[in-house]
Amino acid sequence: MRKLVFFTCLFVIHLITHTEGKGTKWNLINNDGIEWKIGNNLPHADHIEMSGKFMSSVIRYGVRKDKSFHFSRNLVWPMLRTIPNDTHASLTRAFNIDVVKCLNIDEENVKKEIVKRVSLDGKLTVSCQLTKEIHIVHTHSPSVDLPVFCEKYVLTNKGDKNRTIEIPQIHKTINTKKEDGVEGSYQLDFETVGAATINLKPGESYPFYVTIRGNYFKSVDVEQELNKRTVFVNQLWNKLVLNTPDKVLNCAFAFAKIRASESIYQTKDGPMHSPGGLHYYAAIWANDQAEYINPFFSYLGYSYGAESAINSYRHFARFMNDEYKFLPSSIIAEELMSGTAKEIEEMQQ
């Protein structure tokens, strides 16, 4: 966890201060995030992890030399356990459907997005131009408390003529193999919301959405979920504020607060803080929590973080003994202890 916070700070500092070619890529946005106004120092690509209580997402994004945008999504559902139910048994899938390239403008298919701006403020937001007249802004974020990844797309006509835009209805379902899941088969749904053929007048905007759901079968209000994410991020941004003469360092610390606090997953046996990184979820790794992040939550004043801290101590307390036998190095798969077969056998005696 110390490494997670440390490298998050380094990541943001690197983004803001790294120069290549004609200047700095990333700049501060009024101390509320960072933005990259696309210049000529291309190509460039990066990734970011964003998490909620029931899922995590690693978004890989970039801008090619011709200023066109590309991105992909690796999504993780820690509570959808796979077999063998070990440290890495969270259901993980890649979703590379590019809905923007599925649009038609005046019967012509969109070939590419020319990127104008990318921003990070607890969500990933990308502003692009599809034609001279039609612009699009899309925002990506996990839900705070649902196993759902949310995307909002807003089309705007900045020209002086009406434009016909076809937004296709896309619904793709994956049913995983029954024998691969602790609780059988899981269903993953990729779906567009607000698909239509629209007549977009000059100055008008039209939103549509994408949801990617993990074994969740109710409708999702993406606007509401994005608002919840904004409230969550603002809550953390305004707690335990680092105020130094170095604004980059202040911002890096703010991003580290978000990453440290969002990476808590609601398991069957209470909230567990985990490193993430597409491999480490729904588990506790000994001193990562007890020594590093748990004391931090007390200073931060984040109640859900404090709850996860108490839960981690409770889990390890189960293995304390009068014989002073060693404790397990981690608690995995929601409540099981990890270690070699011999270590576990000795522990259970």
C-alpha positions in Angstrom: 0.0 0.0 0.0 2.9 2.3 0.7 4.1 1.6 -2.8 0.6 2.2 -4.2 0.3 5.7 -2.7 4.0 6.5 -3.5 3.7 5.5 -7.1 0.3 7.3 -7.5 2.1 10.5 -6.5 5.0 9.8 -8.8 2.5 9.0 -11.6 0.8 12.4 -11.3 4.0 14.3 -10.9 5.4 12.6 -14.0 2.3 13.4 -16.0 2.4 17.1 -15.1 6.1 17.7 -15.3 7.2 15.3 -18.1 8.1 17.1 -21.3 8.7 15.7 -24.8 9.2 17.7 -27.9 7.4 21.0 -27.6 6.4 21.1 -24.0 4.4 19.8 -21.1 1.5 17.5 -21.7 -0.5 17.8 -18.5 -1.4 20.9 -16.6 -3.4 21.6 -13.4 -7.1 22.4 -13.6 -7.7 25.0 -10.8 -6.3 22.4 -8.3 -9.2 20.1 -9.1 -7.5 17.7 -11.5 -5.3 17.7 -14.5 -5.8 18.2 -18.2 -3.9 17.4 -21.4 -4.6 19.8 -24.3 -3.4 17.9 -27.3 -0.4 19.4 -29.0 2.2 17.9 -31.4 4.2 15.8 -29.0 2.5 12.6 -30.2 1.9 9.7 -30.0 1.3 9.2 -26.3 -0.6 6.6 -24.3 -1.2 5.8 -20.6 -3.6 4.0 -18.3 -5.4 4.6 -15.0 -7.2 2.4 -12.5 -10.5 3.6 -11.0 -12.6 1.5 -8.6 -15.8 1.2 -6.7 -17.1 -1.1 -3.9 -18.0 -3.9 -6.4 -15.8 -3.5 -9.4 -12.6 -2.0 -10.7 -11.5 -0.7 -14.1 -8.1 -0.2 -15.8 -8.6 2.1 -18.7 -5.9 2.3 -21.3 -6.1 5.4 -23.5 -3.9 7.3 -25.9 -3.6 9.6 -28.9 -2.0 8.6 -32.1 0.3 10.7 -34.2 -2.7 11.8 -36.3 -4.4 12.9 -33.1 -7.0 10.1 -33.2 -8.1 8.6 -30.0 -7.9 5.0 -28.8 -8.8 3.3 -25.6 -9.7 -0.1 -24.0 -11.3 -1.3 -20.8 -10.1 -4.1 -18.5 -12.9 -4.6 -15.9 -12.7 -6.6 -12.7 -15.5 -7.9 -10.5 -13.9 -9.1 -7.2 -17.2 -10.5 -5.9 -17.7 -12.8 -8.9 -15.2 -15.4 -7.7 -13.6 -17.9 -10.1 -12.1 -21.3 -9.6 -9.6 -21.9 -8.1 -10.7 -19.4 -5.5 -7.3 -18.0 -4.8 -5.6 -14.6 -4.7 -6.3 -13.9 -8.3 -9.8 -15.3 -8.6 -11.7 -12.1 -9.5 -13.6 -12.3 -12.7 -11.8 -10.1 -15.3 -12.7 -9.3 -18.9 -11.6 -6.8 -21.5 -14.2 -4.8 -23.4 -12.8 -3.1 -26.5 -16.0 -2.1 -28.3 -15.6 1.5 -29.6 -19.2 2.9 -29.7 -18.1 6.1 -31.3 -16.9 4.2 -34.4 -20.4 2.7 -34.6 -22.0 6.1 -35.2 -23.2 7.3 -38.6 -23.3 11.0 -39.4 -25.4 11.9 -42.4 -25.1 8.2 -43.5 -21.3 8.3 -43.2 -19.5 6.1 -40.6 -17.3 7.8 -38.1 -13.7 6.8 -38.9 -11.9 8.4 -36.0 -12.0 10.9 -33.2 -9.7 13.9 -33.3 -8.8 14.6 -29.7 -8.8 18.1 -28.3 -8.5 17.5 -24.6 -8.2 14.8 -22.0 -8.8 15.4 -18.3 -8.5 13.3 -15.1 -10.4 14.4 -12.0 -11.6 11.2 -10.5 -13.2 10.4 -13.9 -11.6 10.2 -17.4 -13.2 12.8 -19.7 -12.2 13.1 -23.4 -13.3 15.9 -25.8 -13.1 15.1 -29.5 -14.1 16.3 -32.9 -15.8 13.8 -35.3 -16.4 16.2 -38.2 -15.9 19.9 -38.6 -19.4 20.4 -37.1 -20.0 17.4 -34.8 -18.1 17.2 -31.5 -18.3 14.6 -28.8 -17.4 14.5 -25.1 -17.3 11.2 -23.3 -16.8 10.4 -19.6 -15.8 7.1 -18.1 -16.1 6.0 -14.5 -17.0 3.0 -12.3 -20.1 3.1 -10.2 -19.4 3.9 -6.5 -21.6 1.1 -5.2 -22.8 -1.0 -8.1 -21.0 -3.7 -10.2 -21.3 -1.4 -13.2 -19.0 0.6 -15.4 -20.5 3.8 -16.7 -19.9 5.9 -19.8 -21.6 9.1 -20.9 -21.3 10.4 -24.5 -22.6 13.9 -25.5 -22.9 14.8 -29.2 -23.0 18.6 -30.0 -23.7 20.2 -33.4 -21.4 23.3 -33.7 -22.3 23.9 -37.3 -25.1 25.8 -39.0 -27.0 22.9 -40.6 -29.0 20.0 -39.2 -27.2 16.7 -39.0 -28.7 13.2 -38.9 -26.9 11.0 -36.5 -27.6 7.2 -36.1 -26.7 5.8 -32.6 -27.0 2.0 -32.8 -28.5 -0.1 -30.1 -25.7 -2.4 -28.9 -26.3 -5.2 -26.4 -23.7 -7.9 -26.0 -23.9 -10.6 -23.3 -21.2 -12.9 -22.0 -22.2 -15.9 -20.0 -19.2 -17.4 -18.3 -18.7 -21.2 -18.0 -20.6 -22.6 -15.0 -17.7 -24.8 -13.9 -15.4 -21.8 -13.8 -17.4 -19.8 -11.2 -17.6 -20.3 -7.4 -21.3 -19.6 -7.8 -21.7 -21.0 -11.3 -22.1 -19.0 -14.5 -21.9 -15.2 -14.4 -23.5 -12.8 -16.9 -21.7 -9.7 -18.2 -23.8 -7.2 -20.2 -22.5 -4.4 -22.5 -25.3 -2.1 -23.5 -26.0 1.3 -25.1 -28.7 3.4 -23.5 -30.4 6.2 -25.5 -29.8 4.7 -28.9 -31.8 6.5 -31.6 -31.6 8.2 -35.0 -31.7 11.9 -34.2 -31.9 15.2 -36.2 -29.3 17.3 -34.4 -29.9 21.0 -35.0 -27.2 23.7 -34.8 -26.3 24.4 -31.2 -28.1 21.3 -29.9 -26.6 18.4 -27.8 -27.7 14.9 -27.3 -26.5 12.4 -24.6 -26.3 8.7 -24.8 -24.7 6.1 -22.5 -23.0 2.8 -22.1 -23.2 0.5 -19.2 -21.1 -2.7 -18.6 -22.8 -4.7 -15.8 -21.4 -7.7 -13.9 -24.3 -10.1 -12.9 -26.5 -7.0 -12.4 -29.8 -7.1 -14.1 -31.5 -3.8 -13.1 -31.5 -0.6 -15.2 -28.8 1.9 -14.4 -29.2 5.7 -14.3 -25.7 6.7 -15.6 -26.2 10.4 -14.7 -26.9 9.4 -11.1 -23.9 7.1 -10.9 -21.6 9.8 -12.3 -23.0 12.3 -9.8 -22.3 9.8 -7.0 -18.7 9.4 -8.2 -18.3 13.2 -8.3 -19.6 13.5 -4.7 -17.2 10.7 -3.6 -14.2 12.4 -5.2 -15.1 15.8 -3.9 -15.5 14.4 -0.4 -11.9 13.1 -0.5 -10.5 16.0 -2.3 -11.6 18.3 0.5 -10.3 16.2 3.4 -6.8 16.2 4.7 -5.6 18.8 2.1 -1.9 19.1 1.5 -1.0 22.8 1.1 2.6 23.5 0.0 4.1 26.0 -2.3 4.4 23.1 -4.9 0.9 22.8 -6.5 2.0 19.7 -8.5 2.8 17.9 -5.2 -0.5 19.0 -3.7 -2.4 17.6 -6.7 -0.4 14.4 -6.6 -1.3 13.9 -2.9 -5.0 14.5 -3.8 -4.9 11.8 -6.5 -3.2 9.4 -4.0 -6.0 10.0 -1.5 -8.6 9.0 -4.2 -6.7 5.9 -5.3 -6.1 4.8 -1.7 -9.7 5.3 -0.7 -11.5 3.9 -3.7 -9.7 0.6 -3.7 -11.9 -0.9 -1.0 -14.2 -3.8 -2.0 -17.3 -4.9 -0.2 -16.9 -8.6 0.4 -19.2 -11.1 2.0 -17.1 -10.7 5.2 -16.8 -7.0 5.3 -14.9 -4.3 3.4 -11.4 -5.2 2.4 -8.8 -2.7 1.2 -6.7 -4.2 -1.7 -4.0 -3.0 -4.1 -5.8 -3.7 -7.3 -3.7 -3.8 -10.5 -5.9 -6.4 -12.2 -4.6 -9.1 -9.8 -5.1 -8.2 -6.1 -8.7 -7.8 -4.9 -11.1 -8.8 -2.1 -8.2 -9.6 0.2 -5.9 -8.1 2.7 -2.1 -8.2 2.5 -0.7 -8.1 6.0 1.3 -5.0 6.6 0.0 -3.3 3.5 -3.1 -2.5 5.4 -2.1 -2.8 9.1 1.0 -0.7 8.8 0.5 1.7 5.9 -3.1 2.5 4.9 -5.1 1.8 8.0 -3.5 4.6 10.1 -3.9 7.0 7.1 -7.7 6.6 7.2 -7.7 7.9 10.7 -6.1 11.1 9.5 -8.2 11.3 6.4 -11.5 10.9 8.3 -13.0 8.5 5.8 -15.5 6.3 7.6 -15.6 3.5 5.1 -11.8 3.4 5.1 -11.9 3.2 9.0 -14.4 0.3 8.7 -12.1 -1.6 6.3 -9.2 -1.0 8.8 -11.2 -2.5 11.7 -12.2 -5.4 9.5 -8.6 -6.1 8.5 -7.5 -6.2 12.2 -10.5 -8.5 13.0 -9.5 -10.9 10.3 -5.9 -11.2 11.5 -7.1 -11.4 15.1 -8.7 -14.8 14.3 -5.3 -16.3 13.9 -3.6 -14.9 17.0 -2.7 -17.7 19.4 -1.0 -18.4 22.7 1.6 -20.6 21.1 2.9 -17.6 19.0 2.5 -19.5 15.7 2.9 -17.2 12.8 0.0 -15.4 11.3 -0.9 -15.8 7.6 0.7 -13.4 5.2 -2.7 -12.5 3.7 -6.4 -13.1 4.0 -7.7 -14.0 0.5 -10.9 -15.0 -1.3 -12.9 -12.8 1.1 -12.0 -14.6 4.3 -9.6 -17.5 3.7 -5.9 -17.5 4.7 -3.2 -17.8 2.2 0.1 -19.7 2.3 1.5 -23.1 1.4 -0.5 -26.3 2.0 2.0 -27.1 4.8 1.6 -23.7 6.4 -2.2 -23.8 6.3 -2.2 -27.3 7.8 0.1 -26.1 10.7 -2.1 -23.1 11.2 -5.2 -25.2 11.5 -3.8 -27.6 14.0 
